[in-house]
Each structure stands twice: as C-alpha cells, then as structure tokens.
Amino acid sequence: MTYNIKNKVIVITGGAVGIGYEIADKFLDKGAKVAVILDINETQGAEAVETLTVKHGPRKAIFMKCNVTTDLEEVSTTIFDTFKYVDILVNNAGILDDTSARKTIEINVTAVIEWSLKFWEHMRKDKGGKGGTIINLASIYGYRVDQFLPVYQASKFAVMGFTRSLGHKYNFERTGVKVVAICPGFTETKLTSHPKTHKDEQMQIDFFVFLKGQAWQKADPVGNASVEIFEKESGSAWLIEGGKPIKEVK
C-alpha cells in the first residue's frame, strides 16, 4: 500500500469549520480526489464546500449533514454507495464541555469508536477492501494531565488507547488499515473559544488564567500536520503544538 494522497477519497467528521476544514483543504491541496465533509451545521457545511470549490474546482468537496452520534448507518451507507472505496476517515468531530459528561463521551469517544470500526470493516483488505487510513483527533490531553478538564481529558485518553490498539501492528498487517492519532495543542477554533469547565467558580477563574499562558496555534498547522501523519506508522500518535514541527508521542 502506498501512502500517496493523490486521488484518495477522504471523509471528515466535523469538517465544516476549524481543524476539520483545514484538514479537508490540505488533503485537497495534495491531490485528494474528493473531501466528503460531514457536519451537523448545514449553513457552515454549505459555506465550506463553496469555499473549497472556488479554490480546488467543482466536485472536489461535498457536504452531508450528519450527527455523528445518531447518523452513522444512514450516512455511511450513502457514502459507500456513492464511492466504491473510501481511503481515509478523519474522526474530527468533538466537543469541549466538562459540564456534560455523557454528551462528551458520546461524541468524543463512542462516535469515534463506532465510525472507526464501520470504516475499518469497509477498508480492510482481508474482507474485499483495498486498505486505508483512519486519523483520530486526540489532543495533548490524550496523554498530559492537569486539573481543569477531567471529563475532556478522560475522553481523549480513551481515543489514544483505542487508536493504539486498533492500529496495532497485528491488526494493520491483517487488514491493511492504518490507524493513527493526531494530538493538537491549544488551537484557536470555535471549540476552544468558549470552553465549558466544571461549574466550580474558582476553577473557572484559574483555568482562564492558565489558558493565557499556553502555546496557542491556528488551525492551519494542524491541517498540515494531518497530511504529514498520513504517512506515519499505524498505532502511532503525533503532537502538533504551537505551530512547531510534529513530534511522536511515545
């Protein structure tokens, strides 16, 4: 299996804005056949496709409305019917809301697992597919710990464990499906513009002081990093922080 992006079909959950949009843009820059953008927001999805079409040409980006917690079967069936093979799945959709533990786990963990396994079965060579790549958006909070976002951190630790296990050499050699994680540091997106911490008032005050001292980056470097890690070893995880070059998370 060659890891050439040219003519690949890529599906991105939460792809209308922020990191998801940048990933779509960067893969199209490298010659992807089409970026299928899944998002719950129809207005933002239509705007993303319009912008990408102006830049990359017609039929290079399509939008499907999708709630990742409820629409997997319907949307994946449509995608597989439209494209015989999907080469890349990016599980990007997520929330940052420590006031809602159940919703955080449903979106950040359960949906990532279910979408990964659905596309893993579709891609695997030993069951008629041609192999592929799954990129899961973890976080620096997938392996670092601080006191402020215990629910969010738990969800991203889960993503890291799932990625390393499904992406294990044993599974990759059998299926030809690579699974890797990208761990962005603090990134300026809609998600991080109003993070919801625990309702403890002092924690909220201390958290916003803490945020001011972090190495922030735009979403653009994360898009570039996703293209880089597309070529990396299955089961690996990669940090992109402060817009600096990627580093493997051991």
C-alpha positions as CSV (number, residue, x, y, z in Angstrom):
1,M,0.0,0.0,0.0
2,T,1.4,3.4,-1.0
3,Y,0.6,6.4,1.1
4,N,0.0,8.8,-1.8
5,I,-2.8,11.3,-1.2
6,K,-3.5,11.8,-4.9
7,N,-6.9,10.6,-6.0
8,K,-7.9,9.5,-2.5
9,V,-11.4,9.8,-1.1
10,I,-11.4,11.4,2.3
11,V,-14.3,11.6,4.8
12,I,-14.0,14.1,7.6
13,T,-16.5,14.4,10.5
14,G,-17.0,17.9,11.9
15,G,-15.4,19.1,8.7
16,A,-17.2,22.4,8.1
17,V,-15.0,24.7,10.2
18,G,-11.8,24.8,12.2
19,I,-9.4,21.9,12.2
20,G,-11.8,19.7,10.1
21,Y,-12.0,22.3,7.4
22,E,-8.2,22.8,7.3
23,I,-7.7,19.1,7.0
24,A,-10.0,18.9,4.0
25,D,-8.2,21.9,2.4
26,K,-4.8,20.5,2.9
27,F,-5.6,17.0,1.6
28,L,-7.2,18.6,-1.5
29,D,-4.0,20.7,-1.9
30,K,-2.1,17.4,-2.1
31,G,-4.4,16.0,-4.8
32,A,-7.2,14.1,-3.0
33,K,-10.0,13.1,-5.3
34,V,-12.8,14.5,-3.1
35,A,-13.3,15.6,0.5
36,V,-16.6,14.5,2.0
37,I,-17.5,16.9,4.7
38,L,-19.8,15.7,7.5
39,D,-21.2,18.2,9.9
40,I,-24.3,18.9,11.9
41,N,-24.4,22.6,10.8
42,E,-25.8,22.8,7.2
43,T,-25.0,26.5,6.8
44,Q,-21.4,26.1,7.7
45,G,-21.2,22.9,5.6
46,A,-22.5,24.7,2.5
47,E,-20.1,27.6,3.1
48,A,-17.2,25.2,3.4
49,V,-18.0,23.4,0.2
50,E,-18.4,26.7,-1.6
51,T,-15.0,28.0,-0.5
52,L,-13.3,24.7,-1.3
53,T,-14.9,24.6,-4.7
54,V,-13.6,28.0,-5.6
55,K,-10.1,27.0,-4.6
56,H,-9.9,23.4,-5.8
57,G,-12.6,23.1,-8.5
58,P,-16.0,21.5,-8.9
59,R,-16.9,18.2,-7.3
60,K,-13.8,18.3,-5.1
61,A,-15.8,18.8,-1.9
62,I,-19.3,17.6,-1.0
63,F,-21.3,18.1,2.2
64,M,-23.6,15.7,4.0
65,K,-25.5,16.8,7.1
66,C,-24.6,14.4,9.9
67,N,-24.9,13.9,13.7
68,V,-22.1,11.5,14.5
69,T,-24.0,10.1,17.5
70,T,-27.1,9.1,15.5
71,D,-26.5,9.0,11.8
72,L,-23.7,6.5,11.3
73,E,-25.6,3.8,9.5
74,E,-27.6,6.1,7.1
75,V,-24.7,8.4,6.2
76,S,-22.1,5.6,5.9
77,T,-24.4,3.7,3.6
78,T,-24.8,6.7,1.4
79,I,-21.0,7.3,1.3
80,F,-20.3,3.6,0.4
81,D,-22.9,3.6,-2.3
82,T,-21.5,6.8,-3.8
83,F,-17.9,5.8,-3.6
84,K,-16.9,2.2,-4.0
85,Y,-13.9,2.8,-1.8
86,V,-13.2,5.3,1.0
87,D,-9.5,5.7,1.5
88,I,-9.3,8.0,4.6
89,L,-11.6,8.7,7.5
90,V,-10.8,11.6,9.8
91,N,-12.7,11.4,13.1
92,N,-12.5,15.1,13.9
93,A,-16.0,15.9,15.4
94,G,-15.8,16.7,19.1
95,I,-16.9,18.9,22.0
96,L,-15.3,20.6,24.9
97,D,-17.9,20.7,27.6
98,D,-17.0,19.4,31.0
99,T,-20.5,20.2,32.3
100,S,-21.9,17.4,30.2
101,A,-20.0,14.2,30.8
102,R,-22.4,11.9,29.0
103,K,-22.5,14.0,25.8
104,T,-18.7,14.4,25.9
105,I,-18.3,10.6,25.9
106,E,-21.0,10.0,23.3
107,I,-19.3,12.4,20.8
108,N,-15.6,12.2,21.7
109,V,-15.4,8.5,22.4
110,T,-18.4,6.4,21.4
111,A,-18.8,8.1,18.0
112,V,-15.0,7.8,17.3
113,I,-15.1,4.1,18.1
114,E,-18.2,3.3,16.1
115,W,-17.2,5.4,13.0
116,S,-13.7,3.9,13.1
117,L,-15.0,0.3,13.2
118,K,-17.5,0.8,10.5
119,F,-14.9,2.3,8.1
120,W,-12.3,-0.2,9.2
121,E,-14.5,-3.1,8.1
122,H,-15.2,-1.3,4.8
123,M,-11.5,-0.7,4.1
124,R,-9.9,-3.9,5.3
125,K,-8.1,-5.9,2.6
126,D,-8.9,-9.3,4.1
127,K,-12.6,-8.6,3.5
128,G,-12.5,-7.2,0.0
129,G,-11.4,-3.6,0.6
130,K,-8.1,-2.1,-0.5
131,G,-6.8,-0.8,2.8
132,G,-6.9,2.7,4.1
133,T,-6.2,5.2,6.9
134,I,-8.1,6.3,9.9
135,I,-6.9,9.5,11.6
136,N,-8.3,10.2,15.0
137,L,-8.2,13.6,16.6
138,A,-6.9,13.2,20.1
139,S,-5.3,16.0,22.0
140,I,-2.3,16.9,24.2
141,Y,-5.0,16.0,26.8
142,G,-4.8,12.4,25.4
143,Y,-1.6,12.0,27.4
144,R,-1.0,15.1,29.5
145,V,-2.9,15.8,32.7
146,D,-3.9,18.9,34.5
147,Q,-6.6,19.8,37.0
148,F,-9.1,21.6,34.8
149,L,-10.9,19.4,32.3
150,P,-11.2,15.9,33.8
151,V,-14.1,14.8,31.5
152,Y,-12.5,16.0,28.3
153,Q,-9.1,14.5,29.3
154,A,-10.8,11.2,30.0
155,S,-12.4,11.2,26.6
156,K,-9.1,11.9,24.8
157,F,-7.2,9.3,26.8
158,A,-9.8,6.9,25.5
159,V,-9.2,8.0,21.9
160,M,-5.5,7.4,22.4
161,G,-6.0,3.9,23.8
162,F,-8.4,2.9,21.1
163,T,-6.2,4.2,18.3
164,R,-3.1,2.4,19.6
165,S,-5.0,-0.9,20.0
166,L,-6.9,-0.8,16.7
167,G,-3.8,0.5,14.9
168,H,-1.6,-2.2,16.4
169,K,0.9,-3.9,14.0
170,Y,-1.1,-7.2,14.4
171,N,-4.3,-5.5,13.1
172,F,-2.6,-3.5,10.4
173,E,-0.8,-6.5,8.9
174,R,-4.0,-8.4,8.7
175,T,-6.2,-5.6,7.3
176,G,-4.0,-3.0,5.6
177,V,-5.9,-0.3,7.5
178,K,-3.6,2.1,9.3
179,V,-4.9,4.0,12.4
180,V,-3.1,7.0,13.8
181,A,-3.8,9.8,16.2
182,I,-3.0,13.5,16.0
183,C,-2.6,15.4,19.2
184,P,-3.1,19.1,18.7
185,G,-2.0,21.5,21.5
186,F,-4.1,24.6,22.3
187,T,-5.7,25.6,18.9
188,E,-7.8,28.6,18.1
189,T,-11.1,27.2,17.0
190,K,-14.8,27.6,17.8
191,L,-14.4,24.7,20.1
192,T,-11.8,26.5,22.3
193,S,-13.4,29.9,22.1
194,H,-15.8,29.2,25.0
195,P,-14.6,26.1,26.8
196,K,-17.0,24.9,29.4
197,T,-15.2,23.8,32.6
198,H,-16.6,22.3,35.8
199,K,-19.1,24.6,37.5
200,D,-16.6,25.3,40.3
201,E,-16.3,29.1,40.2
202,Q,-12.7,29.2,41.4
203,M,-11.7,26.5,38.9
204,Q,-13.1,28.6,36.1
205,I,-11.2,31.6,37.1
206,D,-7.9,29.7,37.4
207,F,-8.5,27.9,34.1
208,F,-8.8,31.1,32.1
209,V,-5.6,32.4,33.7
210,F,-3.9,29.1,32.8
211,L,-5.1,29.4,29.2
212,K,-3.4,32.7,28.7
213,G,0.0,31.2,29.3
214,Q,-0.3,28.3,26.8
215,A,1.4,28.0,23.4
216,W,-1.6,28.7,21.1
217,Q,-1.7,27.9,17.4
218,K,-4.1,28.4,14.5
219,A,-5.9,25.5,12.9
220,D,-3.8,25.7,9.7
221,P,-0.7,24.0,11.2
222,V,-2.9,21.1,12.4
223,G,-4.2,20.7,8.8
224,N,-0.6,20.5,7.6
225,A,0.3,18.0,10.4
226,S,-2.6,15.7,9.4
227,V,-1.1,15.4,5.9
228,E,2.3,14.5,7.5
229,I,1.0,11.9,9.8
230,F,-0.9,10.2,7.0
231,E,2.4,8.6,6.1
232,K,3.3,7.6,9.7
233,E,3.3,4.1,11.3
234,S,0.0,2.6,12.3
235,G,-0.8,2.9,16.0
236,S,1.4,6.0,16.4
237,A,0.4,9.4,17.8
238,W,1.8,12.8,16.9
239,L,1.9,16.1,18.7
240,I,1.4,19.4,16.9
241,E,1.8,22.3,19.4
242,G,2.4,26.0,19.0
243,G,2.7,25.6,15.2
244,K,6.0,23.7,15.6
245,P,7.1,20.6,13.7
246,I,5.2,17.4,14.7
247,K,6.7,15.1,17.3
248,E,5.8,11.5,18.0
249,V,4.1,10.8,21.3
250,K,5.8,7.9,23.0
